[in-house]
Amino acid sequence: MSAPGNNARSSYIAAALIILGVGVVFFLMPGIMLWLGQFSPWLAAVFGTLAVLAFFLLFWLRGRYQRNRDAGSGQD
């Protein structure tokens, strides 16, 4: 069994990596959307929409995983 502080530290590291990765994608997103917009404005809009939805989906899945993990270990 791991120490309680270790679990919190792991959560902070995971959240920081997720935010850093999403930040890089969002930093590059305008250029990618402009490039895609040369082919099709709809394609650029779909890419932007999927990128934003992926951000929320990632945190939703992470929260769901943590809830299931905590429920299985008997913690409240």
C-alpha positions as CSV (number, residue, x, y, z in Angstrom):
1,M,0.0,0.0,0.0
2,S,1.4,3.4,-0.9
3,A,1.6,6.4,1.5
4,P,-1.2,9.0,1.2
5,G,1.4,11.7,0.2
6,N,2.7,9.6,-2.6
7,N,-0.8,9.3,-4.2
8,A,-1.3,13.1,-4.0
9,R,2.2,13.7,-5.5
10,S,1.3,11.3,-8.4
11,S,-1.9,13.2,-9.0
12,Y,-0.1,16.5,-9.2
13,I,2.5,15.2,-11.6
14,A,-0.1,13.6,-13.8
15,A,-2.2,16.8,-13.9
16,A,0.9,18.9,-14.6
17,L,1.8,16.7,-17.5
18,I,-1.7,16.8,-18.9
19,I,-1.9,20.6,-18.6
20,L,1.6,20.9,-20.3
21,G,0.6,18.6,-23.1
22,V,-2.7,20.4,-23.7
23,G,-0.9,23.8,-23.5
24,V,1.5,22.7,-26.3
25,V,-1.4,21.5,-28.5
26,F,-3.4,24.7,-27.9
27,F,-0.3,26.8,-28.6
28,L,0.1,25.0,-31.9
29,M,-3.6,24.8,-32.7
30,P,-4.0,28.2,-34.5
31,G,-1.3,27.4,-37.0
32,I,-2.7,23.9,-37.6
33,M,-6.2,25.3,-38.0
34,L,-5.0,27.9,-40.5
35,W,-3.1,25.2,-42.5
36,L,-6.2,22.9,-42.5
37,G,-8.4,25.9,-43.4
38,Q,-6.5,26.2,-46.7
39,F,-8.0,22.8,-47.6
40,S,-11.4,23.1,-46.0
41,P,-12.8,25.5,-43.4
42,W,-15.0,22.7,-42.1
43,L,-11.9,20.5,-41.5
44,A,-10.3,23.3,-39.5
45,A,-13.5,23.7,-37.4
46,V,-13.7,19.9,-36.8
47,F,-10.1,19.8,-35.7
48,G,-10.6,22.7,-33.3
49,T,-13.8,21.2,-31.9
50,L,-12.1,17.8,-31.4
51,A,-9.1,19.3,-29.7
52,V,-11.3,21.2,-27.2
53,L,-13.5,18.2,-26.5
54,A,-10.4,16.0,-26.1
55,F,-9.2,18.3,-23.3
56,F,-12.5,17.8,-21.3
57,L,-12.7,14.1,-22.2
58,L,-9.2,13.5,-20.8
59,F,-10.1,15.0,-17.4
60,W,-13.5,13.2,-17.4
61,L,-11.8,9.9,-18.0
62,R,-9.1,10.5,-15.4
63,G,-11.7,11.5,-12.8
64,R,-13.8,8.4,-13.6
65,Y,-10.7,6.2,-13.3
66,Q,-9.8,7.7,-9.9
67,R,-13.4,7.3,-8.6
68,N,-13.4,3.6,-9.6
69,R,-10.0,3.1,-8.1
70,D,-10.9,4.8,-4.8
71,A,-14.2,2.9,-4.6
72,G,-12.4,-0.4,-5.1
73,S,-9.9,0.3,-2.3
74,G,-12.6,1.2,0.2
75,Q,-11.7,4.9,0.6
76,D,-14.3,7.6,0.7
